[in-house]
Amino acid sequence: WVKHETELASLAVSILALQQKGVEAPAFAREVMRANEEARTNTTFQAAYWQALLAADRRAELSSLLEEAIRTGTPTAVAHAQACLGDLQVAEQRPEAAIEAYLRAAILGECEPDLAAKAILKAAQTMESGPTPERAAALYQRVVSEYPTSPSAYAARQKTTSADAVKPEPISSSPH
């Protein structure tokens, strides 16, 4: 079976592709994990499995797995689990809990800049459409300034640019 990190990452991508096609991606992931011990502990593979469970609307199973990963995982695994927990909280229409989970993921995921940037971006997006829209702009700006080359920076940059475009001109107090 699979013995290398890159092969597991490739299988993780396969899980995501299967879920987009409507195939039972969680079953495929479980078969891989049954046959390959390394897949059970590979963070990239686990994160793809969790996303497949979320897409399949298997929230109770996902919640249990995330709780276990948060309780017993490596710091990187916990960061990925917190990010997925944020996605789960969004699906359950709990924006405050989602924002909290995303920000925890960003803190724990500092050693993985793309994960941290994506978590902050998701927190900003959740704030924007949720309880604290006024705080979203600061998080978008944080993604742009702290993670300028990350894939999430593009989306954040567009948000900061569109926000700048609609700001009113300051009123001058000096006479003309």
Secondary structure, DSSP 8 states (H G I E B T S, - for coil): ---SHHHHHHHHHHHHHHHHTT--HHHHHHHHHHH-HHHHH-HHHHHHHHHHHHHTT-HHHHHHHHHHHHHHS-HHHHHHHHHHHHHHHHHTT-HHHHHHHHHHHHHHTTTSHHHHHHHHHHHHHHHHTSS-HHHHHHHHHHHHHH-TTSHHHHHHHHHHHHHHHTS------S--
